[in-house]
Amino acid sequence: MPDLPEGCEPSCHACQHRRLSPAESAARKHDYLARVLAPWVDRLAPLAPAPQLLGYRERATLNARWDAIDGWRFGLVRHRDRRDEFIAIPRCPVHAPRVNAALAALAAALPPAAVLPLAFVVASGAQLTLVVKAARADCAWAAQLAPALAALGYEGLWLHLHPAAGRRLFARAGWTLLWGQPRSRDATGTSHGPTAFAQLQPALHAAALDAIDAHLAPGPDATLVDLYCGTGKGLARAAAAGAAALGVELSGEAVDCARHNAPAAEVLRGTCGQRLPQVDAWLAAHPARRRLLALNPPRSGLEPELRGWIARRPPLRASYLSCSAGSLARDLAELEAAGLRIVDLQPFDFFPQTQHVEVLALLAV
């Protein structure tokens, strides 16, 4: 059995494929997809490998635990035998080096739990958030911490007061920017804040967006509706190609970023199901154009009302980037029954060392 990467905690359960070679991991992921997506296995492409196997995770949510001897420790919680087991991962090799360095800086600078009841640390690109399980907190320590974080390339440090923090990570209120700026830009120039989702492998995500563009071919003769549009990377590409573009996203922060990243596009906030009447009105205002659809839902897949909406008025072409092969199979079966063809299934290894795999489905009438 291969040795674990340096810094890997043996009891950690997050990276299920860490003892496999890249080829073995890819084979397991392909076999899994072939089983779950069996009706379309003839269209299943080989797994697109991640360019970075270790040190790629710039985004992470870690539990915080105070120990009277060791001080602050950060890691994961495993639920086993009706109890929670905390597993410290101070030097996780999958985390970006600056994430591990930031955890060390936090451990050295933060006051004890009696003063700061810290529940979680959330790294999101160049933004860090401390989720504190209290209604108020003394933040005199922030000035001491800022130089160390700035030296690591961080640009914003947030305090999120959330007395009910636990199953729900964030609340709407209770946000304070302790230091720095509220937004940062990633390597592609896309604006992001402390909570909006982004893929962990930027180069691989760019390849997925390239495949989407090649299939959809947005242009001045097209409308693109981007549902679950996130921070607007796809919207910005479509608008730059001349397409009339509309996005829908639930996260308020992501909506703000999408409007900034794709100023030529229109962005609606809410669930996709809630916003279908506005989407219909927008499409009616852009008649006689090729209708294109981009989808990037959460693990639960498409909302039932959204699947029905697509079935009633199928787009000329569609893309569907899925993080759950199970919900993807359910949705593809329904969309195929409505007349859409599944042209191609392209897996992407956004989460190397783990069992997770994402699939880009390309569809057409």
Buried (B, 14 or more C-beta within 10 A) or exposed (E): EEEBBEBBBEEBEBBEBBBBEBEEBBEBBBEBBEEBBEEBEEBBBEBBBBEBBBBBBBBBEBBBBBEEEEEBBBBBEBEEEEEEEBBBBBBBBBBBEBBBBBBBBBBEBBBEBEBBBBBBBBBBBBBBBBBBBBEEBEBEBBEEBBEBBEEBEBBBBBBBBBBEBEEEBBBEEBBEBBBBEBBBEBEBEBBBBBBBBBBBBBEBBBBBBEBBBEBBBBBEEBBBBBBBBBBBBBBBBBBEBEBBBBBBBBBEBBBBBBBBBBEEBBBBBEBBBBBBEBBEEBBEEEEEBBBBBBBBBEEEBBBEEBBBBBBEEBBBBBBBBBBBBEBBBBBBEBBBEBEBBBBBBBBBBBBBBBEBBBBBBBBBE
